[in-house]
Amino acid sequence: MPSTLPDGDPAPADGRLPDSAAIGAAQRPFGVYLHVPYCRVRCGYCDFNTYTASELGPGVSQASYAAQAQREVSFAAEVLRASGVEDRPASTVFFGGGTPTMLPATDLVAMLHRVRQEWSLAAGAEVTTEANPDSVDRAYLETLAAAGFTRVSFGMQSAVPEVLATLDRTHTPERVPQVVAWAREAGLQVSLDLIFGTPGESLDDWRRSLDAALECDPDHLSAYALIVEAGTKLAQQIRRGEIASPDDDLHAEMYECADDVFAAAGYEWYEISNWARSHETRSRHNLAYWQGADWWGIGPGAHSHVGGTRWWNVKHPRAYADRISAGVSPAHAREVLDDETRRTERVLLETRIAAGLPLEVLRDEERRAVPELIATGLIDGRAALGAAGTVPRIVPTRRGRLLADTVVHRLLG
């Protein structure tokens, strides 16, 4: 089952944000995340806040979910205005899950329409939905594109049937190029998500998946190392000795292989696990997370952040529906970050991206770690020294990406 929510301070029933949330809001991008917590089958590795039909319990209906989410969108807009946060158009909208495309296309369109009504969309706004390859058809994708969606992110994961079976994925490898072609015909940008390090997956298997992904000519690629989360089916299988634990050394080799293959095909990394064909095809929504922008998360278990205040909604769809019906905030708890915590989080996040962390964010004693990080090949020396008149920044090398936690630990001590 999904992991528990973190502790925090009580969240007010009216959702009102502290005065600090409004400071500088006009200069920060604003995004909207809409969580759809439904899946047809729970993948054995998944620890996200998702539910199959058998897990929902009585009185919870997928059919009513879009209306509930729309009510939270309107509630969110009222809270921001009451809190003195200046109205901003949404520059990015992201439907995640779960499997958003478990809902009818008209439901996703209605949810996007409510976002547009309450905040409007910025010119050139990025509007993305995640999708399983077997959860959409041509007509579904055409409906999304006609309504203003610009991007679809398919959970490909692997091109090897045995690997897909271990992950409990329900689609076949042959389905991926078909849905990519439909998305392209509809005018949507395409991202493919891959997972490496599945127990039993060889380096040759992984290379086969990389080649299959590139044959689809996507605009964007993500490659994530499999993490075995406590409480998942996969963790139980490993504990019982039914399958082997992932191999960290093989993980590193697979990451390096992906980086080489993607680079050779013309994709540039811009975040540890993400590569794009061009600057224009990067995921602007995810970049907003890494760069500390504002976003409101809609739905059960969704997290939000506005001006240093962070909160998270109640987890179960039943509890969420009850809060929405009562007209009160669905937030389970929140925290107001102090300046030092926000600075620390900035170091954690911006050392993951190609744009890097400005050196000026670090204290004098923290900067003393920079020469060693350069000498050990963990950060780019030219970037750190401000070569060619650029602002000095901490930018990880490929080795630094593999040892991202080490980079942060050495900087922060």
C-alpha positions in Angstrom: 0.0 0.0 0.0 1.1 3.6 -0.4 3.6 5.0 2.2 2.3 7.1 5.0 2.2 10.9 4.9 4.9 12.9 6.7 4.2 14.7 9.9 3.8 18.5 10.0 1.9 21.3 11.6 -1.9 21.4 11.5 -3.3 22.8 8.3 -6.1 25.4 8.7 -9.5 24.3 7.5 -9.9 27.3 5.3 -6.5 26.7 3.7 -5.3 30.2 4.4 -1.5 30.7 3.8 0.8 32.8 5.9 1.6 36.3 4.8 5.1 35.2 3.8 3.7 33.1 0.9 2.7 36.2 -1.0 6.1 37.8 -0.8 7.7 37.9 -4.3 4.9 35.7 -5.8 4.7 37.8 -9.0 8.3 36.8 -9.8 7.8 33.1 -9.4 6.3 30.7 -12.0 3.1 29.0 -11.0 2.2 25.4 -11.9 -0.7 23.1 -11.2 -0.3 19.3 -10.5 -3.4 17.1 -10.7 -3.1 13.7 -9.2 -5.3 10.9 -10.5 -4.9 8.1 -7.9 -6.2 5.2 -10.0 -4.5 2.3 -11.7 -5.9 -0.8 -13.4 -3.1 -3.0 -11.8 -0.7 -2.1 -9.0 2.9 -2.5 -10.3 5.0 -4.5 -7.9 7.6 -1.8 -7.5 5.2 1.1 -7.0 5.0 3.1 -3.7 2.9 6.0 -5.1 -0.4 7.0 -3.7 -2.5 5.0 -6.1 -5.4 2.5 -5.8 -6.9 -0.2 -7.9 -10.7 -0.7 -7.9 -10.5 -3.4 -5.2 -8.6 -1.1 -2.9 -11.0 1.8 -3.0 -13.7 0.5 -0.7 -17.4 1.3 -0.7 -18.6 4.8 -1.6 -15.6 5.8 -3.7 -16.2 6.2 -7.4 -13.7 7.1 -10.1 -16.7 8.6 -12.0 -17.0 11.4 -9.4 -13.3 12.2 -9.2 -13.1 14.8 -11.9 -15.8 16.9 -10.2 -14.0 16.7 -6.9 -10.7 17.8 -8.4 -12.4 20.7 -10.1 -13.8 21.8 -6.8 -10.3 21.8 -5.3 -9.1 23.9 -8.2 -11.7 26.5 -7.4 -11.0 26.2 -3.7 -7.3 26.7 -4.4 -7.9 29.9 -6.4 -10.0 31.3 -3.6 -7.3 30.5 -1.0 -4.5 32.1 -2.9 -6.6 35.3 -3.4 -7.6 35.4 0.3 -3.9 34.9 1.2 -2.9 37.9 -0.8 -1.0 35.9 -3.5 -1.2 37.7 -6.7 -3.1 35.9 -9.5 -0.7 34.3 -12.0 -1.5 32.3 -15.1 -0.4 28.7 -14.9 2.7 28.2 -16.9 2.6 24.4 -16.6 -0.1 21.9 -15.8 0.8 18.2 -15.1 -1.6 15.3 -14.8 0.1 12.5 -12.9 -0.7 9.4 -10.9 -1.5 6.7 -10.9 -2.7 6.6 -14.4 -4.5 9.8 -15.3 -5.7 8.2 -18.6 -7.7 5.6 -16.5 -10.3 8.4 -16.6 -12.2 9.3 -19.7 -10.5 12.0 -21.9 -13.4 14.3 -21.2 -12.7 14.2 -17.5 -9.1 15.4 -18.0 -10.4 18.0 -20.4 -12.9 19.2 -17.8 -10.2 19.5 -15.1 -7.9 21.4 -17.4 -10.8 23.7 -18.3 -11.4 24.5 -14.6 -7.7 25.4 -14.3 -8.0 27.7 -17.3 -11.2 29.3 -15.8 -9.6 30.0 -12.4 -6.1 31.1 -13.4 -5.9 31.1 -17.2 -2.9 29.5 -19.0 0.2 31.5 -19.8 1.1 31.9 -23.5 2.8 28.7 -24.6 1.9 26.9 -21.4 3.0 23.3 -21.1 0.2 20.8 -20.4 1.2 17.2 -19.8 -0.4 14.0 -18.9 1.2 10.7 -18.0 -0.2 7.6 -19.7 0.3 3.9 -19.8 0.7 2.8 -23.4 -2.4 0.5 -23.2 -4.6 3.2 -21.6 -5.1 5.4 -24.7 -6.1 5.2 -28.3 -5.9 7.5 -31.2 -9.2 9.2 -30.4 -8.3 9.7 -26.8 -5.1 11.5 -27.7 -6.8 13.6 -30.3 -9.3 14.8 -27.7 -6.6 15.9 -25.4 -4.7 17.7 -28.1 -7.8 19.6 -29.2 -8.4 20.7 -25.6 -5.0 22.2 -25.2 -2.8 19.4 -24.0 0.7 19.8 -25.4 2.6 16.8 -24.2 2.2 13.1 -23.2 4.6 11.1 -21.1 4.3 7.3 -21.7 5.4 4.8 -19.1 7.4 2.6 -21.4 9.8 1.3 -18.7 11.3 -1.5 -20.9 11.2 -3.1 -24.3 11.9 -6.6 -22.9 8.8 -8.7 -22.1 10.5 -10.5 -19.2 11.4 -7.2 -17.6 7.9 -5.8 -18.1 6.5 -9.0 -16.4 8.8 -8.6 -13.4 7.6 -5.0 -13.1 3.9 -6.1 -13.5 3.4 -3.8 -16.5 0.4 -4.6 -18.6 1.4 -3.3 -22.0 3.5 -5.1 -24.7 6.6 -3.6 -26.2 4.9 -3.4 -29.6 2.3 -1.0 -28.1 4.7 1.8 -27.5 5.6 2.8 -31.1 1.9 2.7 -31.9 0.8 5.1 -29.2 3.8 7.4 -30.0 2.7 7.6 -33.6 -0.9 8.5 -32.6 0.4 11.2 -30.2 2.6 12.7 -32.9 -0.3 12.7 -35.4 -2.4 14.5 -32.8 0.4 17.2 -32.5 1.6 16.2 -29.0 5.2 16.2 -27.8 6.2 12.8 -26.5 8.3 11.7 -23.5 9.2 8.1 -22.8 9.9 7.0 -19.2 12.3 4.1 -18.7 13.4 2.1 -15.6 16.7 0.4 -15.2 18.0 -2.1 -12.8 15.0 -4.5 -12.6 16.1 -7.8 -11.0 17.1 -10.1 -13.8 17.6 -7.3 -16.3 21.0 -7.5 -18.1 23.0 -4.7 -19.7 22.0 -6.2 -23.1 18.4 -6.0 -22.1 18.8 -2.4 -21.1 20.6 -1.5 -24.3 17.7 -3.2 -26.2 15.2 -0.9 -24.4 17.3 2.2 -25.1 17.5 1.4 -28.8 13.7 0.7 -28.9 13.0 4.0 -27.2 15.2 5.9 -29.7 13.5 4.2 -32.6 10.4 6.1 -31.5 12.2 9.4 -31.9 10.7 11.0 -28.7 11.2 14.6 -27.7 12.2 13.7 -24.2 13.5 10.7 -22.2 13.6 9.9 -18.6 15.6 7.0 -17.1 15.1 6.1 -13.4 17.0 3.5 -11.4 14.7 1.0 -9.8 14.3 1.7 -6.1 13.0 -1.1 -3.9 10.5 0.6 -1.6 9.6 -1.0 1.7 6.1 -2.6 1.8 5.9 -3.2 -2.0 5.3 -6.5 -3.6 8.8 -6.3 -5.1 10.4 -5.8 -1.6 8.5 -8.8 -0.3 9.7 -11.0 -3.3 13.3 -10.0 -2.6 13.0 -10.6 1.1 11.6 -14.1 0.4 14.5 -14.8 -2.0 12.2 -15.2 -5.0 14.2 -12.6 -7.0 17.6 -11.1 -6.6 18.2 -7.6 -5.2 19.2 -4.9 -7.6 22.9 -4.5 -8.2 24.3 -1.0 -7.5 27.3 -1.5 -9.7 25.1 -2.6 -12.6 22.8 0.4 -11.9 25.8 2.7 -12.4 26.9 0.9 -15.6 23.3 1.1 -17.0 23.1 4.9 -16.2 26.4 5.5 -18.0 25.2 3.4 -21.0 22.0 5.5 -21.2 23.9 8.8 -21.0 26.2 7.7 -23.8 23.4 6.4 -26.0 21.2 9.4 -25.5 24.1 11.8 -26.1 25.1 10.1 -29.3 21.5 10.4 -30.5 21.4 14.2 -29.8 19.7 14.3 -26.4 21.2 16.5 -23.7 20.9 15.8 -20.0 19.3 18.6 -18.0 18.5 16.8 -14.7 20.1 13.6 -13.4 17.4 11.4 -14.8 16.2 13.4 -17.7 17.3 14.2 -21.3 15.7 16.3 -24.0 16.1 16.8 -27.7 16.3 20.5 -27.2 15.8 23.2 -24.6 12.2 23.6 -25.8 11.4 20.0 -25.1 12.6 19.8 -21.5 9.8 19.2 -18.9 9.3 22.7 -17.7 6.9 21.5 -15.0 9.5 19.2 -13.4 12.2 21.9 -13.7 9.9 24.2 -11.7 10.1 21.7 -8.8 13.9 21.6 -9.0 14.1 25.4 -9.1 11.8 26.2 -6.2 8.8 27.6 -8.1 5.2 27.6 -6.8 2.7 24.9 -7.5 -0.6 23.7 -6.2 -1.1 20.0 -6.0 -4.7 18.8 -6.6 -6.0 15.4 -5.4 -5.4 12.8 -2.7 -1.9 12.8 -1.3 -0.8 15.7 -3.6 1.9 18.0 -2.3 1.9 21.8 -2.9 4.4 24.6 -2.4 3.8 28.4 -2.4 6.5 30.8 -1.2 8.1 28.6 1.3 4.9 27.0 2.7 4.5 23.4 1.8 1.5 21.1 2.5 0.1 17.7 1.5 -3.4 16.5 1.1 -5.0 13.6 2.9 -4.1 10.3 1.3 -7.2 8.2 0.7 -9.7 9.1 -2.0 -12.6 8.6 0.6 -11.0 11.1 3.0 -10.3 13.5 0.2 -13.9 13.3 -1.1 -15.3 14.0 2.4 -13.1 17.1 2.8 -14.0 18.4 -0.6 -17.7 17.8 -0.1 -17.5 19.7 3.3 -15.9 22.7 1.6 -12.8 22.5 3.8 -9.1 22.2 2.9 -8.1 18.6 2.0 -4.6 19.3 3.5 -3.4 16.8 6.0 -0.6 18.9 7.4 1.9 21.6 6.4 5.2 23.2 7.2 6.5 26.8 6.8 10.1 26.6 5.8 12.6 28.9 7.4 15.3 30.6 5.3 18.0 28.1 6.2 15.8 25.1 5.3 14.9 26.8 2.0 18.6 27.4 1.2 19.5 23.8 2.1 16.8 22.5 -0.2 18.0 24.7 -2.9 21.4 23.1 -2.6 19.9 19.6 -2.7 17.8 20.4 -5.8 19.9 22.7 -8.0 23.0 20.5 -7.8 20.9 17.9 -9.7 20.4 20.1 -12.8 22.6 21.1 -15.7 21.9 24.8 -15.0 23.7 24.2 -11.7 23.7 26.0 -8.3 25.1 29.5 -8.2 28.2 29.4 -6.0 27.0 32.5 -4.2 24.3 30.4 -2.5 27.0 28.6 -0.5 28.6 30.0 2.7 32.3 30.6 2.8 33.0 27.4 4.7 30.9 25.4 2.3 32.9 26.8 -0.7 36.0 25.2 0.8 34.7 21.8 -0.5 34.7 23.0 -4.1 38.4 22.4 -4.9 38.2 18.8 -3.7 35.0 18.2 -5.6 36.7 19.5 -8.8 39.8 17.4 -8.1 37.8 14.2 -7.6 35.8 14.8 -10.7 32.4 15.3 -9.1 31.7 18.8 -10.4 32.7 20.7 -13.5 35.7 22.8 -12.8 35.1 25.3 -15.6 31.6 26.0 -14.4 32.7 26.3 -10.8 35.4 28.8 -11.7 33.1 30.9 -13.9 34.9 30.2 -17.2 34.3 32.6 -20.1 32.7 35.2 -17.9 29.8 33.0 -16.7 28.4 33.0 -13.2 30.3 30.4 -11.1 28.1 27.4 -10.5 28.2 23.9 -9.1 27.4 21.6 -12.0 27.8 17.9 -11.5 29.9 15.8 -13.9 28.5 12.4 -14.9 30.4 10.9 -12.0 28.9 13.6 -9.8 25.4 12.7 -11.0 26.0 9.1 -10.0 27.2 10.3 -6.6 24.8 13.2 -6.1 24.4 12.6 -2.4 28.1 12.7 -1.9 28.3 16.1 -3.6 25.6 17.5 -1.3 27.1 16.0 1.8 30.5 17.5 1.1 29.1 20.9 0.4 26.8 21.0 3.4 29.0 19.0 5.8 
